[in-house]
């Protein structure tokens, strides 16, 4: 989006969670909490846009006072509407799934000792082996690899602790993952999603639904945020983000330790 936003009105403010809103101990800074509350109270649409599952996103939304509005989960595979009047506090508005079988079998062949998991929406994950405590939220069910491949899912998680992110990138390029979108995290962690699905692909129809025009702001720090930062009129990378993420952004703010996202939110124009 190149043209400058015209007129006054609310912005769609898309915020990554881990490394942007929460630090790497999953702690929420009071300064960030206050900045999000002020942005919400000013009439802007604050949307959490995260790789987290719905189960892991809801507690963060509640901690921020975001009980109404929208969230993009599972790197764009799920868009939910938050509503405290609903039994679960939310409803799924958009969901994109894919057959994980081809990618799962290919990756398992090259990474036989890796951990694999698929998301069960609103419940937790099915996985071939236990993941380290705290890494995946919700209920965990251990099943075989073929059972993981048996149904269409929103996301496939791959974790191989003995590999570096650079080795993960090289492997993904070498084996030629097809018909999927994948993002590699800070550690040897890969999220595999339906082809073409990113945070940006979920935010664009939400932008149209909310009628904000080009008034879009996105803040993030990870490789899975690159498309979102490029999509937004104002894409802001956290100061600790990798060089490729910072290059995709229009500007760079402070690090997570410096409450960088709070400074960005404070700079938003009035929604009135």
DRENPA-3360 file (N, C-alpha, C; in nm, 2 decimals, always signed):
BEGIN
1 = XXXXXXXX = +0.08/-0.12/+0.00/+0.00/+0.00/+0.00/+0.09/+0.12/+0.00 ~ +0.09/+0.20/-0.11/+0.18/+0.31/-0.12/+0.12/+0.44/-0.10 ~ -0.01/+0.46/-0.13/-0.07/+0.59/-0.12/-0.09/+0.63/+0.03 ~ -0.07/+0.75/+0.06/-0.09/+0.80/+0.20/-0.23/+0.79/+0.24 ~ -0.26/+0.75/+0.36/-0.40/+0.75/+0.40/-0.46/+0.89/+0.40 ~ -0.59/+0.90/+0.37/-0.65/+1.03/+0.36/-0.76/+1.03/+0.47 ~ -0.79/+1.15/+0.52/-0.90/+1.16/+0.62/-0.86/+1.11/+0.75 ~ -0.95/+1.14/+0.85/-0.93/+1.09/+0.98/-1.02/+0.96/+1.00;
9 = XXXXXXXX = -0.99/+0.89/+1.10/-1.06/+0.77/+1.13/-0.98/+0.66/+1.20 ~ -1.04/+0.56/+1.24/-0.96/+0.45/+1.31/-0.86/+0.38/+1.22 ~ -0.76/+0.33/+1.28/-0.66/+0.25/+1.21/-0.68/+0.10/+1.25 ~ -0.64/+0.01/+1.16/-0.62/-0.13/+1.19/-0.48/-0.14/+1.24 ~ -0.46/-0.18/+1.37/-0.33/-0.19/+1.43/-0.30/-0.34/+1.45 ~ -0.22/-0.40/+1.37/-0.19/-0.54/+1.38/-0.06/-0.56/+1.46 ~ -0.07/-0.63/+1.57/+0.04/-0.65/+1.66/+0.08/-0.80/+1.67 ~ +0.20/-0.83/+1.63/+0.25/-0.97/+1.66/+0.26/-0.98/+1.82;
17 = XXXXXXXX = +0.26/-1.10/+1.87/+0.26/-1.12/+2.01/+0.40/-1.15/+2.07 ~ +0.46/-1.26/+2.04/+0.58/-1.30/+2.10/+0.70/-1.22/+2.04 ~ +0.77/-1.15/+2.13/+0.88/-1.07/+2.09/+0.84/-0.93/+2.05 ~ +0.71/-0.90/+2.05/+0.65/-0.77/+2.02/+0.57/-0.72/+2.13 ~ +0.47/-0.79/+2.17/+0.38/-0.75/+2.28/+0.43/-0.82/+2.41 ~ +0.46/-0.95/+2.40/+0.52/-1.02/+2.51/+0.67/-1.04/+2.49 ~ +0.75/-1.04/+2.60/+0.89/-1.07/+2.59/+0.90/-1.22/+2.59 ~ +1.03/-1.27/+2.58/+1.05/-1.41/+2.56/+1.03/-1.50/+2.68;
25 = XXXXXXXX = +0.99/-1.43/+2.79/+0.95/-1.51/+2.91/+0.79/-1.50/+2.92 ~ +0.73/-1.45/+2.81/+0.59/-1.44/+2.80/+0.54/-1.34/+2.91 ~ +0.62/-1.24/+2.94/+0.58/-1.13/+3.03/+0.53/-1.01/+2.95 ~ +0.43/-0.94/+3.01/+0.37/-0.82/+2.95/+0.41/-0.70/+3.03 ~ +0.48/-0.61/+2.96/+0.53/-0.49/+3.02/+0.41/-0.40/+3.05 ~ +0.41/-0.34/+3.17/+0.30/-0.24/+3.20/+0.29/-0.13/+3.10 ~ +0.41/-0.08/+3.05/+0.41/+0.02/+2.95/+0.34/-0.02/+2.82 ~ +0.36/-0.15/+2.78/+0.30/-0.20/+2.66/+0.15/-0.22/+2.68;
33 = XXXXXXXX = +0.11/-0.27/+2.80/-0.03/-0.29/+2.83/-0.10/-0.15/+2.83 ~ -0.04/-0.05/+2.89/-0.10/+0.08/+2.89/-0.12/+0.14/+2.75 ~ -0.02/+0.12/+2.67/-0.02/+0.17/+2.53/-0.13/+0.10/+2.45 ~ -0.14/-0.03/+2.46/-0.25/-0.10/+2.39/-0.39/-0.05/+2.44 ~ -0.40/-0.04/+2.57/-0.53/+0.01/+2.62/-0.56/+0.15/+2.57 ~ -0.46/+0.24/+2.56/-0.49/+0.37/+2.51/-0.52/+0.37/+2.37 ~ -0.46/+0.28/+2.29/-0.49/+0.27/+2.15/-0.63/+0.22/+2.12 ~ -0.67/+0.12/+2.20/-0.81/+0.07/+2.19/-0.91/+0.18/+2.23;
41 = XXXXXXXX = -0.88/+0.25/+2.35/-0.97/+0.35/+2.39/-0.98/+0.47/+2.30 ~ -0.88/+0.49/+2.22/-0.88/+0.60/+2.12/-0.97/+0.56/+2.00 ~ -1.02/+0.44/+1.99/-1.11/+0.40/+1.88/-1.04/+0.33/+1.77 ~ -0.91/+0.29/+1.79/-0.85/+0.21/+1.68/-0.88/+0.06/+1.70 ~ -0.87/-0.01/+1.59/-0.89/-0.16/+1.59/-0.76/-0.23/+1.62 ~ -0.74/-0.27/+1.74/-0.62/-0.34/+1.78/-0.64/-0.49/+1.75 ~ -0.56/-0.55/+1.66/-0.58/-0.69/+1.62/-0.45/-0.76/+1.65 ~ -0.45/-0.86/+1.73/-0.34/-0.95/+1.75/-0.32/-1.04/+1.63;
49 = XXXXXXXX = -0.20/-1.04/+1.57/-0.18/-1.11/+1.45/-0.05/-1.20/+1.48 ~ -0.08/-1.33/+1.51/+0.02/-1.41/+1.57/+0.03/-1.55/+1.51 ~ +0.14/-1.62/+1.53/+0.15/-1.76/+1.50/+0.09/-1.85/+1.60 ~ +0.05/-1.79/+1.71/-0.01/-1.87/+1.82/-0.15/-1.93/+1.78 ~ -0.18/-2.04/+1.84/-0.31/-2.10/+1.83/-0.41/-2.01/+1.89 ~ -0.54/-2.04/+1.86/-0.65/-1.97/+1.93/-0.64/-1.99/+2.08 ~ -0.61/-2.11/+2.13/-0.60/-2.14/+2.27/-0.49/-2.05/+2.34 ~ -0.38/-2.03/+2.27/-0.27/-1.95/+2.32/-0.29/-1.80/+2.30;
57 = XXXXXXXX = -0.38/-1.76/+2.21/-0.40/-1.62/+2.19/-0.50/-1.56/+2.28 ~ -0.60/-1.63/+2.32/-0.71/-1.58/+2.40/-0.66/-1.52/+2.54 ~ -0.57/-1.59/+2.61/-0.52/-1.53/+2.74/-0.45/-1.40/+2.72 ~ -0.37/-1.38/+2.61/-0.30/-1.26/+2.58/-0.40/-1.15/+2.55 ~ -0.50/-1.18/+2.47/-0.61/-1.08/+2.44/-0.68/-1.03/+2.57 ~ -0.71/-1.13/+2.65/-0.77/-1.09/+2.78/-0.68/-1.01/+2.87 ~ -0.56/-1.04/+2.87/-0.46/-0.96/+2.96/-0.45/-0.82/+2.91 ~ -0.47/-0.80/+2.78/-0.46/-0.67/+2.72/-0.60/-0.60/+2.72;
65 = XXXXXXXX = -0.70/-0.66/+2.77/-0.83/-0.60/+2.77/-0.90/-0.60/+2.64 ~ -0.86/-0.69/+2.55/-0.92/-0.70/+2.41/-1.02/-0.81/+2.41 ~ -1.13/-0.79/+2.47/-1.24/-0.89/+2.48/-1.34/-0.88/+2.36 ~ -1.33/-0.77/+2.29/-1.41/-0.75/+2.17/-1.32/-0.71/+2.05 ~ -1.36/-0.75/+1.93/-1.28/-0.71/+1.82/-1.23/-0.84/+1.74 ~ -1.11/-0.84/+1.70/-1.06/-0.94/+1.61/-0.92/-0.99/+1.64 ~ -0.89/-1.11/+1.60/-0.75/-1.16/+1.61/-0.72/-1.25/+1.50 ~ -0.60/-1.25/+1.45/-0.56/-1.34/+1.35/-0.46/-1.44/+1.41;
73 = XXXXXXXX = -0.49/-1.57/+1.40/-0.41/-1.67/+1.47/-0.35/-1.77/+1.37 ~ -0.26/-1.85/+1.42/-0.20/-1.96/+1.33/-0.14/-1.90/+1.21 ~ -0.07/-1.79/+1.22/-0.01/-1.72/+1.10/-0.10/-1.69/+0.98 ~ -0.23/-1.67/+1.02/-0.32/-1.63/+0.91/-0.42/-1.74/+0.87 ~ -0.41/-1.86/+0.92/-0.50/-1.96/+0.89/-0.64/-1.94/+0.96 ~ -0.64/-1.87/+1.07/-0.76/-1.85/+1.14/-0.78/-1.70/+1.17 ~ -0.90/-1.65/+1.15/-0.94/-1.52/+1.19/-1.06/-1.54/+1.29 ~ -1.05/-1.48/+1.41/-1.16/-1.50/+1.50/-1.21/-1.36/+1.54;
81 = XXXXXXXX = -1.34/-1.36/+1.58/-1.41/-1.24/+1.63/-1.42/-1.26/+1.78 ~ -1.37/-1.17/+1.86/-1.38/-1.17/+2.00/-1.51/-1.11/+2.05 ~ -1.58/-1.18/+2.13/-1.71/-1.14/+2.18/-1.73/-1.20/+2.32 ~ -1.73/-1.12/+2.43/-1.75/-1.18/+2.56/-1.89/-1.24/+2.58 ~ -1.99/-1.21/+2.49/-2.12/-1.27/+2.50/-2.13/-1.41/+2.44 ~ -2.02/-1.46/+2.37/-2.03/-1.59/+2.32/-1.98/-1.69/+2.42 ~ -2.02/-1.82/+2.41/-1.98/-1.92/+2.51/-1.83/-1.93/+2.53 ~ -1.76/-1.93/+2.43/-1.61/-1.94/+2.44/-1.54/-1.81/+2.43;
89 = XXXXXXXX = -1.62/-1.70/+2.42/-1.56/-1.57/+2.41/-1.51/-1.53/+2.27 ~ -1.54/-1.62/+2.17/-1.49/-1.59/+2.04/-1.57/-1.68/+1.94 ~ -1.56/-1.65/+1.81/-1.61/-1.73/+1.71/-1.51/-1.73/+1.59 ~ -1.50/-1.84/+1.52/-1.41/-1.85/+1.40/-1.49/-1.78/+1.28 ~ -1.43/-1.69/+1.22/-1.49/-1.62/+1.11/-1.43/-1.67/+0.98 ~ -1.30/-1.69/+0.97/-1.24/-1.74/+0.85/-1.14/-1.85/+0.89 ~ -1.14/-1.96/+0.82/-1.05/-2.07/+0.84/-1.00/-2.13/+0.71 ~ -0.87/-2.14/+0.70/-0.81/-2.20/+0.58/-0.73/-2.33/+0.63;
97 = XXXXXXXX = -0.76/-2.44/+0.56/-0.69/-2.56/+0.60/-0.62/-2.62/+0.48 ~ -0.54/-2.72/+0.51/-0.47/-2.79/+0.40/-0.44/-2.94/+0.44 ~ -0.40/-3.02/+0.35/-0.36/-3.16/+0.37/-0.22/-3.16/+0.42 ~ -0.19/-3.19/+0.54/-0.05/-3.18/+0.59/+0.03/-3.30/+0.54 ~ -0.03/-3.40/+0.49/+0.03/-3.53/+0.46/+0.16/-3.52/+0.38 ~ +0.16/-3.46/+0.26/+0.28/-3.46/+0.18/+0.40/-3.39/+0.25 ~ +0.37/-3.27/+0.30/+0.48/-3.20/+0.37/+0.53/-3.28/+0.50 ~ +0.44/-3.33/+0.57/+0.47/-3.40/+0.69/+0.56/-3.53/+0.66;
105 = XXXXXXXX = +0.51/-3.61/+0.56/+0.59/-3.73/+0.53/+0.73/-3.69/+0.47 ~ +0.74/-3.59/+0.39/+0.86/-3.54/+0.34/+0.96/-3.50/+0.45 ~ +0.91/-3.41/+0.54/+0.99/-3.36/+0.65/+1.03/-3.48/+0.74 ~ +0.94/-3.57/+0.77/+0.97/-3.68/+0.86/+1.07/-3.77/+0.80 ~ +1.07/-3.78/+0.67/+1.18/-3.87/+0.61/+1.32/-3.81/+0.63 ~ +1.32/-3.67/+0.62/+1.45/-3.61/+0.64/+1.49/-3.57/+0.78 ~ +1.38/-3.57/+0.87/+1.40/-3.54/+1.01/+1.33/-3.64/+1.09 ~ +1.38/-3.76/+1.09/+1.31/-3.87/+1.16/+1.29/-3.85/+1.31;
113 = XXXXXXXX = +1.38/-3.77/+1.37/+1.38/-3.75/+1.52/+1.30/-3.63/+1.56 ~ +1.25/-3.55/+1.46/+1.19/-3.43/+1.49/+1.05/-3.44/+1.56 ~ +1.01/-3.34/+1.62/+0.87/-3.33/+1.68/+0.78/-3.27/+1.58 ~ +0.66/-3.33/+1.57/+0.56/-3.28/+1.47/+0.43/-3.26/+1.55 ~ +0.35/-3.16/+1.52/+0.22/-3.14/+1.58/+0.13/-3.07/+1.49 ~ +0.00/-3.09/+1.50/-0.10/-3.02/+1.42/-0.20/-2.97/+1.52 ~ -0.26/-2.85/+1.49/-0.35/-2.78/+1.58/-0.49/-2.84/+1.58 ~ -0.55/-2.85/+1.70/-0.69/-2.88/+1.71/-0.75/-2.75/+1.76;
121 = XXXXXXXX = -0.83/-2.69/+1.68/-0.88/-2.55/+1.71/-0.96/-2.55/+1.84 ~ -0.92/-2.46/+1.93/-0.99/-2.44/+2.05/-0.96/-2.55/+2.16 ~ -0.88/-2.65/+2.12/-0.85/-2.76/+2.21/-0.70/-2.76/+2.25 ~ -0.62/-2.77/+2.15/-0.47/-2.79/+2.17/-0.40/-2.85/+2.05 ~ -0.33/-2.95/+2.07/-0.25/-3.01/+1.96/-0.24/-3.16/+1.97 ~ -0.24/-3.22/+1.85/-0.20/-3.36/+1.84/-0.06/-3.37/+1.80 ~ +0.02/-3.45/+1.85/+0.17/-3.46/+1.82/+0.22/-3.60/+1.83 ~ +0.34/-3.61/+1.76/+0.40/-3.75/+1.76/+0.48/-3.78/+1.88;
129 = XXXXXXXX = +0.53/-3.67/+1.95/+0.61/-3.69/+2.07/+0.58/-3.56/+2.16 ~ +0.61/-3.57/+2.29/+0.58/-3.45/+2.37/+0.68/-3.34/+2.33 ~ +0.62/-3.22/+2.33/+0.70/-3.10/+2.31/+0.75/-3.05/+2.45 ~ +0.86/-2.97/+2.45/+0.90/-2.92/+2.58/+0.79/-2.84/+2.65 ~ +0.78/-2.84/+2.78/+0.67/-2.77/+2.85/+0.66/-2.62/+2.82 ~ +0.54/-2.58/+2.80/+0.52/-2.44/+2.77/+0.53/-2.39/+2.63 ~ +0.57/-2.48/+2.54/+0.59/-2.44/+2.40/+0.46/-2.44/+2.32 ~ +0.37/-2.54/+2.35/+0.24/-2.54/+2.28/+0.13/-2.55/+2.39;
137 = XXXXXXXX = +0.03/-2.46/+2.37/-0.07/-2.44/+2.47/-0.19/-2.54/+2.45 ~ -0.27/-2.56/+2.55/-0.38/-2.64/+2.54/-0.36/-2.79/+2.57 ~ -0.45/-2.88/+2.53/-0.44/-3.02/+2.56/-0.35/-3.08/+2.45 ~ -0.27/-3.18/+2.50/-0.18/-3.25/+2.41/-0.22/-3.40/+2.40 ~ -0.23/-3.45/+2.27/-0.26/-3.59/+2.25/-0.15/-3.65/+2.16 ~ -0.09/-3.76/+2.21/+0.02/-3.82/+2.13/-0.04/-3.93/+2.04 ~ -0.01/-3.91/+1.91/-0.05/-4.01/+1.81/+0.06/-4.03/+1.71 ~ +0.04/-4.13/+1.62/+0.14/-4.16/+1.52/+0.14/-4.06/+1.41;
145 = XXXXXXXX = +0.25/-4.06/+1.33/+0.27/-3.96/+1.22/+0.16/-3.97/+1.12 ~ +0.12/-4.09/+1.09/+0.01/-4.11/+0.99/-0.12/-4.06/+1.04 ~ -0.14/-4.07/+1.17/-0.27/-4.01/+1.22/-0.26/-3.85/+1.21 ~ -0.14/-3.80/+1.23/-0.13/-3.65/+1.22/-0.16/-3.61/+1.07 ~ -0.13/-3.70/+0.98/-0.15/-3.67/+0.84/-0.29/-3.70/+0.79 ~ -0.37/-3.75/+0.87/-0.50/-3.81/+0.83/-0.61/-3.70/+0.79 ~ -0.60/-3.58/+0.85/-0.71/-3.48/+0.84/-0.65/-3.35/+0.79 ~ -0.73/-3.27/+0.73/-0.69/-3.13/+0.69/-0.68/-3.05/+0.82;
153 = XXXXXXXX = -0.58/-2.96/+0.82/-0.55/-2.88/+0.94/-0.51/-2.74/+0.90 ~ -0.51/-2.65/+1.00/-0.47/-2.51/+0.98/-0.32/-2.49/+0.98 ~ -0.25/-2.58/+1.05/-0.11/-2.56/+1.07/-0.04/-2.69/+1.11 ~ +0.08/-2.71/+1.06/+0.17/-2.81/+1.10/+0.30/-2.75/+1.17 ~ +0.33/-2.79/+1.29/+0.45/-2.74/+1.36/+0.56/-2.85/+1.35 ~ +0.68/-2.81/+1.32/+0.79/-2.90/+1.32/+0.90/-2.84/+1.41 ~ +0.95/-2.92/+1.50/+1.06/-2.88/+1.59/+1.17/-2.98/+1.59 ~ +1.29/-2.94/+1.56/+1.41/-3.02/+1.56/+1.52/-2.96/+1.64;
161 = XXXXXXXX = +1.53/-2.98/+1.77/+1.62/-2.90/+1.85/+1.77/-2.91/+1.81 ~ +1.81/-3.02/+1.74/+1.95/-3.04/+1.71/+1.99/-2.96/+1.58 ~ +1.89/-2.89/+1.52/+1.92/-2.82/+1.40/+1.91/-2.67/+1.43 ~ +1.99/-2.59/+1.36/+1.98/-2.45/+1.37/+1.88/-2.39/+1.27 ~ +1.83/-2.27/+1.29/+1.74/-2.21/+1.19/+1.80/-2.21/+1.05 ~ +1.93/-2.18/+1.04/+1.99/-2.18/+0.91/+1.99/-2.32/+0.84 ~ +2.01/-2.42/+0.92/+2.00/-2.56/+0.86/+1.85/-2.59/+0.82 ~ +1.76/-2.54/+0.90/+1.62/-2.56/+0.86/+1.59/-2.49/+0.73;
169 = XXXXXXXX = +1.64/-2.37/+0.71/+1.62/-2.29/+0.58/+1.68/-2.37/+0.47 ~ +1.80/-2.42/+0.49/+1.87/-2.50/+0.38/+1.79/-2.63/+0.35 ~ +1.74/-2.70/+0.45/+1.66/-2.82/+0.43/+1.54/-2.79/+0.35 ~ +1.46/-2.69/+0.39/+1.34/-2.65/+0.33/+1.36/-2.62/+0.18 ~ +1.47/-2.55/+0.15/+1.50/-2.52/+0.01/+1.54/-2.65/-0.07 ~ +1.62/-2.73/+0.00/+1.67/-2.85/-0.07/+1.56/-2.95/-0.10 ~ +1.47/-2.98/-0.01/+1.37/-3.08/-0.03/+1.25/-3.03/-0.12 ~ +1.24/-2.89/-0.13/+1.13/-2.84/-0.21/+0.99/-2.86/-0.16;
177 = XXXXXXXX = +0.96/-2.80/-0.05/+0.83/-2.81/+0.00/+0.73/-2.74/-0.10 ~ +0.63/-2.81/-0.14/+0.54/-2.76/-0.24/+0.40/-2.74/-0.19 ~ +0.33/-2.64/-0.24/+0.19/-2.62/-0.21/+0.16/-2.59/-0.07 ~ +0.26/-2.53/+0.00/+0.24/-2.48/+0.14/+0.32/-2.35/+0.15 ~ +0.29/-2.28/+0.26/+0.37/-2.16/+0.30/+0.44/-2.20/+0.43 ~ +0.56/-2.17/+0.45/+0.63/-2.20/+0.57/+0.71/-2.08/+0.63 ~ +0.72/-2.08/+0.76/+0.80/-1.97/+0.83/+0.88/-2.04/+0.93 ~ +1.01/-2.00/+0.94/+1.10/-2.06/+1.03/+1.13/-1.95/+1.14;
185 = XXXXXXXX = +1.13/-2.00/+1.27/+1.14/-1.91/+1.38/+1.29/-1.89/+1.43 ~ +1.30/-1.84/+1.55/+1.44/-1.81/+1.60/+1.51/-1.93/+1.63 ~ +1.45/-2.04/+1.66/+1.51/-2.17/+1.69/+1.47/-2.26/+1.57 ~ +1.51/-2.39/+1.58/+1.48/-2.48/+1.48/+1.33/-2.52/+1.49 ~ +1.25/-2.42/+1.45/+1.10/-2.44/+1.46/+1.04/-2.39/+1.32 ~ +0.96/-2.47/+1.27/+0.89/-2.44/+1.14/+0.74/-2.45/+1.15 ~ +0.67/-2.34/+1.11/+0.53/-2.35/+1.10/+0.49/-2.37/+0.95 ~ +0.42/-2.47/+0.92/+0.38/-2.50/+0.78/+0.23/-2.47/+0.77;
193 = XXXXXXXX = +0.19/-2.38/+0.67/+0.05/-2.34/+0.66/+0.00/-2.36/+0.52 ~ -0.13/-2.34/+0.49/-0.18/-2.36/+0.36/-0.10/-2.26/+0.26 ~ -0.09/-2.30/+0.14/-0.02/-2.22/+0.04/-0.08/-2.08/+0.03 ~ +0.00/-1.98/+0.03/-0.05/-1.84/+0.02/-0.10/-1.78/+0.15 ~ -0.11/-1.86/+0.25/-0.16/-1.80/+0.38/-0.05/-1.74/+0.46 ~ -0.07/-1.62/+0.50/+0.02/-1.54/+0.59/-0.07/-1.45/+0.68 ~ -0.01/-1.39/+0.77/-0.08/-1.29/+0.85/-0.14/-1.18/+0.75 ~ -0.06/-1.14/+0.65/-0.11/-1.04/+0.56/-0.24/-1.08/+0.48;
201 = XXXXXXXX = -0.24/-1.21/+0.44/-0.35/-1.26/+0.36/-0.48/-1.26/+0.45 ~ -0.47/-1.27/+0.58/-0.58/-1.27/+0.67/-0.62/-1.13/+0.70 ~ -0.52/-1.04/+0.71/-0.55/-0.90/+0.75/-0.62/-0.82/+0.64 ~ -0.59/-0.85/+0.51/-0.64/-0.78/+0.40/-0.80/-0.78/+0.40 ~ -0.86/-0.90/+0.41/-1.01/-0.89/+0.41/-1.06/-0.83/+0.54 ~ -0.99/-0.84/+0.65/-1.03/-0.77/+0.77/-1.02/-0.62/+0.75 ~ -0.92/-0.57/+0.68/-0.91/-0.43/+0.65/-1.03/-0.38/+0.58 ~ -1.07/-0.46/+0.48/-1.19/-0.43/+0.40/-1.32/-0.43/+0.48;
209 = XXXXXXXX = -1.33/-0.53/+0.57/-1.45/-0.54/+0.65/-1.46/-0.42/+0.75 ~ -1.35/-0.38/+0.80/-1.35/-0.27/+0.90/-1.36/-0.13/+0.83 ~ -1.34/-0.12/+0.70/-1.35/+0.00/+0.63/-1.25/+0.11/+0.67 ~ -1.13/+0.07/+0.70/-1.02/+0.16/+0.75/-0.94/+0.22/+0.63 ~ -0.98/+0.18/+0.51/-0.90/+0.23/+0.40/-0.75/+0.19/+0.41 ~ -0.66/+0.28/+0.39/-0.52/+0.25/+0.40/-0.46/+0.28/+0.53 ~ -0.54/+0.30/+0.63/-0.49/+0.33/+0.77/-0.46/+0.20/+0.84 ~ -0.35/+0.14/+0.80/-0.30/+0.01/+0.86/-0.16/+0.03/+0.91;
217 = XXXXXXXX = -0.14/-0.03/+1.03/-0.01/-0.03/+1.10/+0.01/-0.17/+1.15 ~ +0.13/-0.22/+1.12/+0.17/-0.35/+1.17/+0.30/-0.35/+1.24 ~ +0.32/-0.42/+1.35/+0.44/-0.43/+1.42/+0.48/-0.57/+1.45 ~ +0.60/-0.61/+1.42/+0.64/-0.75/+1.44/+0.79/-0.76/+1.45 ~ +0.84/-0.88/+1.48/+0.98/-0.91/+1.49/+1.03/-1.03/+1.43 ~ +0.94/-1.11/+1.37/+0.99/-1.24/+1.32/+0.97/-1.26/+1.17 ~ +1.03/-1.37/+1.12/+1.02/-1.40/+0.98/+0.88/-1.42/+0.93 ~ +0.79/-1.46/+1.02/+0.65/-1.48/+0.98/+0.58/-1.34/+0.98;
225 = XXXXXXXX = +0.65/-1.23/+1.01/+0.59/-1.10/+1.01/+0.62/-1.02/+0.88 ~ +0.71/-1.08/+0.80/+0.76/-1.00/+0.68/+0.65/-0.96/+0.59 ~ +0.56/-1.05/+0.55/+0.45/-1.02/+0.46/+0.36/-0.92/+0.52 ~ +0.34/-0.93/+0.65/+0.25/-0.83/+0.72/+0.31/-0.69/+0.72 ~ +0.44/-0.68/+0.75/+0.51/-0.55/+0.75/+0.51/-0.49/+0.61 ~ +0.52/-0.57/+0.51/+0.52/-0.52/+0.37/+0.38/-0.48/+0.33 ~ +0.28/-0.55/+0.38/+0.14/-0.52/+0.35/+0.09/-0.39/+0.41 ~ +0.13/-0.36/+0.53/+0.07/-0.24/+0.60/+0.12/-0.11/+0.54;
233 = XXXXXXXX = +0.04/-0.01/+0.55/+0.08/+0.12/+0.51/+0.21/+0.16/+0.59 ~ +0.20/+0.13/+0.72/+0.31/+0.16/+0.81/+0.36/+0.03/+0.87 ~ +0.46/-0.03/+0.82/+0.52/-0.15/+0.88/+0.64/-0.12/+0.97 ~ +0.63/-0.17/+1.09/+0.74/-0.13/+1.19/+0.80/-0.26/+1.24 ~ +0.93/-0.27/+1.23/+1.00/-0.39/+1.29/+1.05/-0.35/+1.42 ~ +1.05/-0.45/+1.51/+1.11/-0.43/+1.64/+1.27/-0.42/+1.63 ~ +1.33/-0.35/+1.72/+1.47/-0.33/+1.70/+1.56/-0.45/+1.71 ~ +1.51/-0.56/+1.77/+1.59/-0.68/+1.78/+1.56/-0.78/+1.67;
241 = XXXXXXXX = +1.47/-0.74/+1.58/+1.44/-0.83/+1.47/+1.56/-0.86/+1.38 ~ +1.56/-0.98/+1.31/+1.66/-1.01/+1.22/+1.67/-0.90/+1.10 ~ +1.78/-0.90/+1.04/+1.81/-0.80/+0.94/+1.70/-0.80/+0.82 ~ +1.66/-0.92/+0.78/+1.56/-0.94/+0.68/+1.43/-0.89/+0.71 ~ +1.39/-0.90/+0.84/+1.26/-0.84/+0.89/+1.27/-0.69/+0.89 ~ +1.38/-0.64/+0.94/+1.40/-0.49/+0.95/+1.40/-0.43/+0.81 ~ +1.45/-0.51/+0.71/+1.46/-0.46/+0.57/+1.32/-0.45/+0.51 ~ +1.23/-0.54/+0.56/+1.09/-0.54/+0.50/+1.00/-0.43/+0.56;
249 = XXXXXXXX = +1.05/-0.36/+0.66/+0.97/-0.26/+0.73/+1.00/-0.12/+0.68 ~ +0.90/-0.03/+0.71/+0.92/+0.11/+0.67/+1.00/+0.18/+0.78 ~ +1.00/+0.13/+0.90/+1.08/+0.19/+1.01/+1.11/+0.08/+1.11 ~ +1.20/+0.12/+1.20/+1.24/+0.03/+1.31/+1.22/+0.10/+1.44 ~ +1.16/+0.03/+1.54/+1.14/+0.09/+1.67/+1.24/+0.02/+1.77 ~ +1.22/+0.05/+1.90/+1.31/-0.01/+2.00/+1.29/-0.16/+2.01 ~ +1.37/-0.22/+2.09/+1.37/-0.36/+2.11/+1.25/-0.40/+2.21 ~ +1.23/-0.53/+2.23/+1.13/-0.57/+2.33/+1.16/-0.52/+2.47;
257 = XXXXXXXX = +1.29/-0.52/+2.50/+1.34/-0.47/+2.63/+1.31/-0.32/+2.65 ~ +1.31/-0.25/+2.54/+1.28/-0.11/+2.54/+1.13/-0.07/+2.52 ~ +1.05/-0.17/+2.52/+0.90/-0.15/+2.50/+0.88/-0.08/+2.37 ~ +0.95/-0.12/+2.26/+0.95/-0.06/+2.13/+0.81/-0.04/+2.08 ~ +0.72/-0.14/+2.10/+0.58/-0.13/+2.04/+0.50/-0.02/+2.11 ~ +0.53/+0.01/+2.24/+0.46/+0.12/+2.31/+0.49/+0.26/+2.24 ~ +0.61/+0.28/+2.20/+0.65/+0.40/+2.14/+0.58/+0.42/+2.00 ~ +0.56/+0.31/+1.93/+0.49/+0.31/+1.80/+0.34/+0.35/+1.82;
265 = XXXXXXXX = +0.28/+0.28/+1.92/+0.14/+0.31/+1.94/+0.12/+0.45/+1.99 ~ +0.21/+0.51/+2.06/+0.19/+0.64/+2.11/+0.20/+0.74/+2.00 ~ +0.26/+0.70/+1.89/+0.27/+0.80/+1.77/+0.15/+0.80/+1.68 ~ +0.05/+0.71/+1.70/-0.06/+0.70/+1.61/-0.14/+0.83/+1.62 ~ -0.19/+0.88/+1.50/-0.28/+0.99/+1.50/-0.41/+0.96/+1.57 ~ -0.49/+1.06/+1.60/-0.62/+1.04/+1.67/-0.71/+0.98/+1.57 ~ -0.80/+0.89/+1.62/-0.90/+0.83/+1.54/-1.02/+0.92/+1.51 ~ -1.03/+1.03/+1.59/-1.15/+1.12/+1.58/-1.14/+1.22/+1.47;
% end
